[in-house]
């Protein structure tokens, strides 16, 4: 997906020091710009608009990143649970309690997979 690749690259960029320094630079440039605007309301509107737009876009990127992270975590947990169920099945095939636990574990993995589908 194109948006996922873009969101990943943007997430990497905004988590770096360069982005923070750019934001700091924006504020440093904005402060003396009061003299160019002359009006406090316009001066404040400029920084408020800029920060609101950046915040709005970053929230969308954060949600995408969080969703992809959740899907990756669930896939890892599913793989661990499936591997543990396989191990339980092989270790004591005659142990009824262990087999019951194994079935519960596989059912739990199946529920997680069904929720993602």
DSSP file (Angstrom, degrees, kcal/mol; ACC not computed):
  #  RESIDUE AA STRUCTURE BP1 BP2  ACC     N-H-->O    O-->H-N    N-H-->O    O-->H-N    TCO  KAPPA ALPHA  PHI   PSI    X-CA   Y-CA   Z-CA
    1    1 A X     >        0   0    0      0, 0.0     4,-1.7     0, 0.0     5,-0.1   0.000 360.0 360.0 360.0 134.5    0.0    0.0    0.0
    2    2 A X  H  >  +     0   0    0      1,-0.2     4,-2.5     2,-0.2     5,-0.2   0.914 360.0  50.8 -67.0 -44.2    1.3    3.4   -1.0
    3    3 A X  H  > S+     0   0    0      1,-0.2     4,-3.4     2,-0.2     5,-0.2   0.900 107.8  53.5 -63.8 -39.6   -0.1    5.2    2.1
    4    4 A X  H  > S+     0   0    0      2,-0.2     4,-2.3     1,-0.2    -1,-0.2   0.906 110.2  47.2 -61.3 -41.2    1.4    2.7    4.5
    5    5 A X  H  X S+     0   0    0     -4,-1.7     4,-2.2     2,-0.2    -1,-0.2   0.918 114.4  47.0 -65.7 -42.2    4.9    3.2    2.9
    6    6 A X  H  X S+     0   0    0     -4,-2.5     4,-2.9     2,-0.2     5,-0.2   0.930 112.3  49.8 -63.2 -44.8    4.4    7.0    3.1
    7    7 A X  H  X S+     0   0    0     -4,-3.4     4,-2.6     1,-0.2    -2,-0.2   0.880 110.1  51.2 -62.8 -38.1    3.2    6.8    6.7
    8    8 A X  H  X S+     0   0    0     -4,-2.3     4,-2.2    -5,-0.2    -1,-0.2   0.932 112.6  45.0 -63.8 -45.9    6.2    4.6    7.6
    9    9 A X  H  X S+     0   0    0     -4,-2.2     4,-2.2     2,-0.2    -2,-0.2   0.908 115.0  48.0 -65.3 -41.8    8.7    7.1    6.0
   10   10 A X  H  X S+     0   0    0     -4,-2.9     4,-2.9     2,-0.2     5,-0.2   0.897 110.1  52.3 -65.8 -39.7    6.9   10.0    7.6
   11   11 A X  H  X S+     0   0    0     -4,-2.6     4,-1.0    -5,-0.2    -1,-0.2   0.903 109.9  48.8 -62.3 -41.3    6.9    8.3   11.0
   12   12 A X  H  < S+     0   0    0     -4,-2.2     3,-0.3    -5,-0.2    -1,-0.2   0.917 113.2  48.2 -62.6 -42.5   10.6    7.7   10.7
   13   13 A X  H >< S+     0   0    0     -4,-2.2     3,-1.6     1,-0.2     6,-0.6   0.933 110.4  48.4 -66.0 -47.1   11.2   11.3    9.8
   14   14 A X  H 3< S+     0   0    0     -4,-2.9    -1,-0.2     1,-0.3    -2,-0.2   0.661 105.6  59.7 -72.9 -13.0    9.1   12.9   12.6
   15   15 A X  T 3< S+     0   0    0     -4,-1.0    -1,-0.3    -3,-0.3     2,-0.2   0.446  91.7  90.9 -91.0   1.4   10.7   10.7   15.2
   16   16 A X  S X> S-     0   0    0     -3,-1.6     4,-1.2    -4,-0.2     3,-0.5  -0.538  87.5-115.6 -93.2 161.5   14.2   12.1   14.4
   17   17 A X  H 3> S+     0   0    0      1,-0.2     4,-2.8     2,-0.2     5,-0.2   0.805 110.1  67.9 -64.3 -30.4   15.9   15.1   15.9
   18   18 A X  H 3> S+     0   0    0      1,-0.2     4,-2.3     2,-0.2    -1,-0.2   0.888  99.5  49.0 -60.3 -39.8   15.8   17.0   12.6
   19   19 A X  H <> S+     0   0    0     -6,-0.6     4,-2.3    -3,-0.5    -1,-0.2   0.926 111.7  48.8 -65.5 -43.6   12.0   17.3   12.7
   20   20 A X  H  X S+     0   0    0     -4,-1.2     4,-2.6     1,-0.2    -2,-0.2   0.919 111.6  49.2 -61.6 -43.8   12.1   18.6   16.3
   21   21 A X  H  X S+     0   0    0     -4,-2.8     4,-2.7     1,-0.2    -1,-0.2   0.886 109.1  53.2 -63.7 -37.9   14.7   21.1   15.4
   22   22 A X  H  X S+     0   0    0     -4,-2.3     4,-2.2    -5,-0.2    -1,-0.2   0.900 109.5  48.3 -62.5 -40.7   12.6   22.2   12.4
   23   23 A X  H  X S+     0   0    0     -4,-2.3     4,-1.8     2,-0.2    -2,-0.2   0.916 112.2  48.8 -65.1 -42.8    9.6   22.7   14.7
   24   24 A X  H  X S+     0   0    0     -4,-2.6     4,-2.3     1,-0.2    -2,-0.2   0.899 110.1  52.0 -61.9 -40.4   11.9   24.7   17.1
   25   25 A X  H  X S+     0   0    0     -4,-2.7     4,-2.6     1,-0.2     5,-0.2   0.885 104.9  56.4 -63.3 -39.5   13.1   26.8   14.2
   26   26 A X  H  X S+     0   0    0     -4,-2.2     4,-2.2     1,-0.2    -1,-0.2   0.916 109.6  45.4 -57.9 -44.2    9.6   27.5   13.1
   27   27 A X  H  X S+     0   0    0     -4,-1.8     4,-2.3     2,-0.2    -2,-0.2   0.912 111.2  52.2 -66.5 -42.2    8.9   29.0   16.6
   28   28 A X  H  X S+     0   0    0     -4,-2.3     4,-0.8     1,-0.2    -2,-0.2   0.884 114.0  43.7 -62.9 -38.1   12.1   30.9   16.6
   29   29 A X  H  X S+     0   0    0     -4,-2.6     4,-0.6     1,-0.2    -1,-0.2   0.859 112.7  53.7 -72.9 -35.7   11.2   32.5   13.2
   30   30 A X  H >< S+     0   0    0     -4,-2.2     3,-0.9    -5,-0.2     4,-0.3   0.889  96.9  65.1 -68.0 -40.2    7.7   33.1   14.2
   31   31 A X  H >< S+     0   0    0     -4,-2.3     3,-1.2     1,-0.3    -1,-0.2   0.924 107.1  38.4 -55.2 -53.4    8.4   35.1   17.4
   32   32 A X  H >< S+     0   0    0     -4,-0.8     3,-1.3     1,-0.2     4,-0.3   0.623  96.4  83.8 -75.9  -6.9   10.1   38.1   15.7
   33   33 A X  T XX  +     0   0    0     -3,-0.9     4,-1.7    -4,-0.6     3,-0.8   0.592  65.9  88.7 -70.1  -6.3    7.6   38.0   12.9
   34   34 A X  H <> S+     0   0    0     -3,-1.2     4,-3.7    -4,-0.3    -1,-0.3   0.891  83.0  55.6 -54.1 -39.5    5.2   40.0   15.1
   35   35 A X  H <4 S+     0   0    0     -3,-1.3    -1,-0.3     1,-0.2    -2,-0.2   0.788 104.6  52.5 -68.8 -26.1    6.8   43.1   13.7
   36   36 A X  H <4 S+     0   0    0     -3,-0.8    -1,-0.2    -4,-0.3    -2,-0.2   0.845 118.8  35.5 -75.5 -33.6    6.0   42.0   10.2
   37   37 A X  H  < S-     0   0    0     -4,-1.7    -2,-0.2    -3,-0.1    -3,-0.2   0.868  81.9-164.5 -87.5 -40.3    2.3   41.5   11.0
   38   38 A X     <  +     0   0    0     -4,-3.7     2,-0.5    -5,-0.2    -3,-0.1   0.193  62.0  89.4  77.5 -19.7    1.9   44.3   13.5
   39   39 A X     >  -     0   0    0      1,-0.1     4,-2.3    -5,-0.1     5,-0.2  -0.949  67.8-149.3-115.7 127.3   -1.4   42.8   14.8
   40   40 A X  H  > S+     0   0    0     -2,-0.5     4,-2.7     1,-0.2     5,-0.2   0.885  97.2  54.2 -61.5 -40.5   -1.3   40.3   17.7
   41   41 A X  H  > S+     0   0    0      1,-0.2     4,-2.2     2,-0.2    -1,-0.2   0.926 111.8  42.9 -63.3 -45.2   -4.4   38.4   16.4
   42   42 A X  H  > S+     0   0    0      2,-0.2     4,-1.9     1,-0.2    -1,-0.2   0.909 113.1  53.8 -65.8 -41.4   -2.9   37.8   13.0
   43   43 A X  H  X S+     0   0    0     -4,-2.3     4,-1.3     1,-0.2    -2,-0.2   0.920 112.8  42.5 -59.4 -46.6    0.5   36.9   14.4
   44   44 A X  H  X S+     0   0    0     -4,-2.7     4,-2.6     1,-0.2    -1,-0.2   0.867 109.2  58.9 -69.7 -35.9   -1.1   34.3   16.7
   45   45 A X  H  X S+     0   0    0     -4,-2.2     4,-2.6    -5,-0.2     5,-0.2   0.868 101.4  56.4 -61.2 -36.6   -3.4   33.0   13.9
   46   46 A X  H  X S+     0   0    0     -4,-1.9     4,-2.1     2,-0.2    -1,-0.2   0.948 112.6  38.5 -61.6 -50.3   -0.3   32.2   11.8
   47   47 A X  H  X S+     0   0    0     -4,-1.3     4,-2.6     2,-0.2     5,-0.3   0.884 116.1  52.8 -71.1 -37.2    1.3   29.9   14.4
   48   48 A X  H  X S+     0   0    0     -4,-2.6     4,-2.1     2,-0.2    -2,-0.2   0.919 111.1  46.4 -63.9 -42.6   -2.0   28.4   15.4
   49   49 A X  H  X S+     0   0    0     -4,-2.6     4,-2.3    -5,-0.2     5,-0.2   0.937 113.8  48.1 -64.3 -46.9   -2.9   27.5   11.8
   50   50 A X  H  X S+     0   0    0     -4,-2.1     4,-2.1    -5,-0.2    -2,-0.2   0.928 115.1  43.9 -61.1 -46.6    0.5   26.0   11.1
   51   51 A X  H  X S+     0   0    0     -4,-2.6     4,-2.5     1,-0.2    -1,-0.2   0.854 112.0  53.5 -70.7 -33.1    0.6   23.9   14.3
   52   52 A X  H  X S+     0   0    0     -4,-2.1     4,-2.6    -5,-0.3    -1,-0.2   0.919 109.7  47.7 -66.5 -43.0   -3.0   22.8   13.8
   53   53 A X  H  X S+     0   0    0     -4,-2.3     4,-2.2     2,-0.2     5,-0.2   0.933 113.9  46.7 -63.3 -45.9   -2.3   21.5   10.3
   54   54 A X  H  X S+     0   0    0     -4,-2.1     4,-2.4    -5,-0.2    -2,-0.2   0.921 113.7  48.8 -62.6 -43.9    0.8   19.7   11.3
   55   55 A X  H  X S+     0   0    0     -4,-2.5     4,-2.1     2,-0.2    -2,-0.2   0.917 109.5  52.3 -62.3 -44.4   -0.9   18.2   14.3
   56   56 A X  H  X S+     0   0    0     -4,-2.6     4,-1.4     1,-0.2    -1,-0.2   0.918 113.1  43.8 -58.4 -46.5   -3.9   17.0   12.3
   57   57 A X  H  X S+     0   0    0     -4,-2.2     4,-1.9     1,-0.2    -1,-0.2   0.886 111.7  53.2 -68.9 -38.7   -1.7   15.3    9.7
   58   58 A X  H  X S+     0   0    0     -4,-2.4     4,-2.7     1,-0.2    -1,-0.2   0.842 103.9  56.6 -67.5 -32.3    0.5   13.7   12.4
   59   59 A X  H  X S+     0   0    0     -4,-2.1     4,-2.4     2,-0.2    -1,-0.2   0.913 107.2  49.2 -63.9 -41.5   -2.5   12.2   14.2
   60   60 A X  H  X S+     0   0    0     -4,-1.4     4,-1.9     2,-0.2    -2,-0.2   0.916 113.4  46.5 -63.4 -42.5   -3.5   10.4   10.9
   61   61 A X  H  X S+     0   0    0     -4,-1.9     4,-2.5     1,-0.2    -2,-0.2   0.894 110.8  52.7 -66.3 -39.3    0.0    9.1   10.5
   62   62 A X  H  X S+     0   0    0     -4,-2.7     4,-2.8     1,-0.2    -2,-0.2   0.907 107.8  51.1 -63.1 -42.1    0.2    8.0   14.2
   63   63 A X  H  X S+     0   0    0     -4,-2.4     4,-2.3     2,-0.2    -1,-0.2   0.910 111.2  48.3 -61.8 -42.4   -3.1    6.1   13.8
   64   64 A X  H  X S+     0   0    0     -4,-1.9     4,-2.3     2,-0.2    -2,-0.2   0.930 113.3  47.0 -62.5 -46.0   -1.7    4.3   10.8
   65   65 A X  H  X S+     0   0    0     -4,-2.5     4,-2.2     1,-0.2    -2,-0.2   0.904 112.2  50.0 -63.3 -41.9    1.5    3.5   12.5
   66   66 A X  H  X S+     0   0    0     -4,-2.8     4,-2.2     2,-0.2    -1,-0.2   0.892 110.3  50.5 -64.8 -40.1   -0.3    2.3   15.6
   67   67 A X  H  X S+     0   0    0     -4,-2.3     4,-2.3     2,-0.2    -2,-0.2   0.925 111.5  47.2 -64.4 -45.0   -2.6    0.0   13.5
   68   68 A X  H  X S+     0   0    0     -4,-2.3     4,-2.1     1,-0.2    -2,-0.2   0.881 111.7  51.4 -65.0 -37.3    0.3   -1.6   11.7
   69   69 A X  H  X S+     0   0    0     -4,-2.2     4,-2.4     2,-0.2    -1,-0.2   0.901 109.5  50.2 -65.1 -41.0    2.2   -2.1   15.0
   70   70 A X  H  X S+     0   0    0     -4,-2.2     4,-2.5     2,-0.2    -2,-0.2   0.912 110.3  49.5 -64.2 -43.0   -0.9   -3.8   16.5
   71   71 A X  H  X S+     0   0    0     -4,-2.3     4,-2.1     2,-0.2    -1,-0.2   0.903 111.9  48.6 -63.3 -40.7   -1.3   -6.1   13.5
   72   72 A X  H  X S+     0   0    0     -4,-2.1     4,-2.0     2,-0.2    -2,-0.2   0.908 111.7  49.4 -66.1 -41.2    2.4   -7.1   13.7
   73   73 A X  H  X S+     0   0    0     -4,-2.4     4,-2.5     1,-0.2    -2,-0.2   0.910 110.7  49.9 -64.2 -42.3    2.2   -7.7   17.4
   74   74 A X  H  X S+     0   0    0     -4,-2.5     4,-2.5     1,-0.2    -1,-0.2   0.885 108.9  52.3 -64.5 -38.2   -0.9   -9.9   17.0
   75   75 A X  H  X S+     0   0    0     -4,-2.1     4,-2.1     2,-0.2    -1,-0.2   0.901 110.7  47.9 -64.5 -39.8    0.8  -11.9   14.2
   76   76 A X  H  X S+     0   0    0     -4,-2.0     4,-2.4     2,-0.2    -2,-0.2   0.918 112.4  48.3 -66.3 -43.1    3.8  -12.5   16.5
   77   77 A X  H  X S+     0   0    0     -4,-2.5     4,-2.8     1,-0.2     5,-0.2   0.894 110.5  52.1 -65.0 -38.6    1.6  -13.6   19.4
   78   78 A X  H  X S+     0   0    0     -4,-2.5     4,-2.6     2,-0.2    -1,-0.2   0.921 110.1  48.6 -61.2 -43.8   -0.4  -15.9   17.1
   79   79 A X  H  X S+     0   0    0     -4,-2.1     4,-2.4     2,-0.2    -2,-0.2   0.906 112.8  47.7 -64.7 -41.4    2.8  -17.5   16.0
   80   80 A X  H  X S+     0   0    0     -4,-2.4     4,-2.5     2,-0.2    -2,-0.2   0.928 113.7  46.9 -64.0 -45.1    4.0  -18.0   19.5
   81   81 A X  H  X S+     0   0    0     -4,-2.8     4,-2.3     2,-0.2    -2,-0.2   0.901 112.9  49.1 -64.7 -40.4    0.7  -19.4   20.7
   82   82 A X  H  X S+     0   0    0     -4,-2.6     4,-2.2    -5,-0.2    -1,-0.2   0.910 112.4  48.2 -65.5 -42.0    0.6  -21.8   17.7
   83   83 A X  H  X S+     0   0    0     -4,-2.4     4,-2.2     2,-0.2    -2,-0.2   0.899 111.7  49.7 -64.4 -40.7    4.1  -22.9   18.3
   84   84 A X  H  X S+     0   0    0     -4,-2.5     4,-2.7     2,-0.2    -2,-0.2   0.890 109.6  51.5 -65.4 -39.1    3.4  -23.5   22.0
   85   85 A X  H  X S+     0   0    0     -4,-2.3     4,-2.3     2,-0.2    -2,-0.2   0.906 109.5  50.2 -64.0 -41.0    0.3  -25.5   21.1
   86   86 A X  H  X S+     0   0    0     -4,-2.2     4,-1.8     2,-0.2    -2,-0.2   0.914 111.8  48.2 -61.6 -42.0    2.3  -27.6   18.8
   87   87 A X  H  X S+     0   0    0     -4,-2.2     4,-2.3     1,-0.2    -2,-0.2   0.922 111.0  50.0 -64.1 -44.5    4.9  -28.2   21.5
   88   88 A X  H  X S+     0   0    0     -4,-2.7     4,-1.5     1,-0.2    -1,-0.2   0.889 109.9  51.6 -61.7 -38.9    2.2  -29.1   24.0
   89   89 A X  H  < S+     0   0    0     -4,-2.3    -1,-0.2     1,-0.2    -2,-0.2   0.875 114.8  42.2 -66.2 -37.3    0.6  -31.5   21.6
   90   90 A X  H  < S+     0   0    0     -4,-1.8     3,-0.4    -5,-0.2    -2,-0.2   0.789 109.4  56.9 -81.4 -28.4    4.0  -33.3   21.0
   91   91 A X  H  < S+     0   0    0     -4,-2.3     2,-0.2     1,-0.2    -2,-0.2   0.935 126.4   6.8 -72.6 -46.6    5.2  -33.4   24.6
   92   92 A X    ><  +     0   0    0     -4,-1.5     3,-1.3    -5,-0.2    -1,-0.2  -0.613  62.4 168.2-139.7  76.3    2.3  -35.2   26.2
   93   93 A X  T 3  S+     0   0    0     -3,-0.4    -1,-0.1     1,-0.3    -3,-0.1   0.712  83.6  50.3 -64.3 -18.0   -0.2  -36.5   23.7
   94   94 A X  T 3  S+     0   0    0     -3,-0.1     2,-0.8     4,-0.0    -1,-0.3   0.544  82.3 102.2 -96.9  -7.8   -1.8  -38.6   26.4
   95   95 A X    <>  -     0   0    0     -3,-1.3     4,-2.3     1,-0.2     5,-0.2  -0.678  54.9-164.3 -82.3 109.7   -2.2  -35.9   29.0
   96   96 A X  H  > S+     0   0    0     -2,-0.8     4,-2.3     1,-0.2    -1,-0.2   0.886  86.5  50.0 -64.2 -40.9   -5.9  -34.8   28.9
   97   97 A X  H  > S+     0   0    0      2,-0.2     4,-2.5     1,-0.2    -1,-0.2   0.925 112.2  47.3 -65.4 -43.4   -5.4  -31.6   30.8
   98   98 A X  H  > S+     0   0    0      1,-0.2     4,-2.3     2,-0.2    -1,-0.2   0.883 112.0  50.7 -64.3 -38.8   -2.5  -30.5   28.6
   99   99 A X  H  X S+     0   0    0     -4,-2.3     4,-2.2     2,-0.2    -1,-0.2   0.883 109.8  50.5 -66.8 -37.7   -4.5  -31.4   25.4
  100  100 A X  H  X S+     0   0    0     -4,-2.3     4,-2.2     2,-0.2    -2,-0.2   0.924 111.1  48.2 -64.1 -44.7   -7.5  -29.3   26.7
  101  101 A X  H  X S+     0   0    0     -4,-2.5     4,-2.4     1,-0.2    -2,-0.2   0.888 109.9  53.5 -61.1 -39.1   -5.2  -26.4   27.3
  102  102 A X  H  X S+     0   0    0     -4,-2.3     4,-2.6     2,-0.2    -1,-0.2   0.910 108.3  48.9 -63.5 -42.2   -3.7  -26.8   23.9
  103  103 A X  H  X S+     0   0    0     -4,-2.2     4,-2.6     2,-0.2    -1,-0.2   0.907 111.0  50.4 -64.4 -41.1   -7.2  -26.7   22.3
  104  104 A X  H  X S+     0   0    0     -4,-2.2     4,-2.4     2,-0.2    -2,-0.2   0.906 110.8  49.9 -61.9 -41.4   -8.0  -23.6   24.3
  105  105 A X  H  X S+     0   0    0     -4,-2.4     4,-2.1     2,-0.2    -2,-0.2   0.925 111.9  46.8 -64.1 -45.1   -4.8  -22.0   23.1
  106  106 A X  H  X S+     0   0    0     -4,-2.6     4,-2.2     1,-0.2    -2,-0.2   0.880 111.4  52.2 -65.3 -36.7   -5.5  -22.9   19.5
  107  107 A X  H  X S+     0   0    0     -4,-2.6     4,-2.2     2,-0.2    -2,-0.2   0.906 108.1  51.6 -64.4 -40.6   -9.1  -21.6   19.8
  108  108 A X  H  X S+     0   0    0     -4,-2.4     4,-2.0     1,-0.2    -2,-0.2   0.902 110.2  48.8 -62.6 -40.9   -7.7  -18.3   21.2
  109  109 A X  H  X S+     0   0    0     -4,-2.1     4,-2.3     1,-0.2    -1,-0.2   0.897 109.8  52.7 -65.3 -39.7   -5.4  -18.0   18.2
  110  110 A X  H  X S+     0   0    0     -4,-2.2     4,-2.2     1,-0.2    -2,-0.2   0.870 106.9  52.1 -63.6 -36.9   -8.3  -18.7   15.9
  111  111 A X  H  X S+     0   0    0     -4,-2.2     4,-2.1     2,-0.2    -1,-0.2   0.927 109.7  49.2 -64.9 -44.2  -10.3  -15.9   17.5
  112  112 A X  H  X S+     0   0    0     -4,-2.0     4,-1.4     1,-0.2    -2,-0.2   0.908 112.0  48.2 -62.6 -41.7   -7.5  -13.4   17.0
  113  113 A X  H  X S+     0   0    0     -4,-2.3     4,-1.3     1,-0.2    -1,-0.2   0.890 110.6  51.6 -65.4 -38.4   -7.1  -14.4   13.4
  114  114 A X  H  < S+     0   0    0     -4,-2.2    -2,-0.2     1,-0.2    -1,-0.2   0.864 106.1  54.7 -66.7 -35.8  -10.9  -14.2   12.8
  115  115 A X  H  < S+     0   0    0     -4,-2.1    -1,-0.2     1,-0.2    -2,-0.2   0.842 109.8  46.9 -66.6 -33.1  -10.9  -10.6   14.3
  116  116 A X  H  <        0   0    0     -4,-1.4    -1,-0.2     1,-0.2    -2,-0.2   0.756 360.0 360.0 -79.3 -24.9   -8.3   -9.5   11.8
  117  117 A X     <        0   0    0     -4,-1.3    -1,-0.2    -5,-0.1    -2,-0.2   0.485 360.0 360.0 -72.0 360.0  -10.0  -11.0    8.8
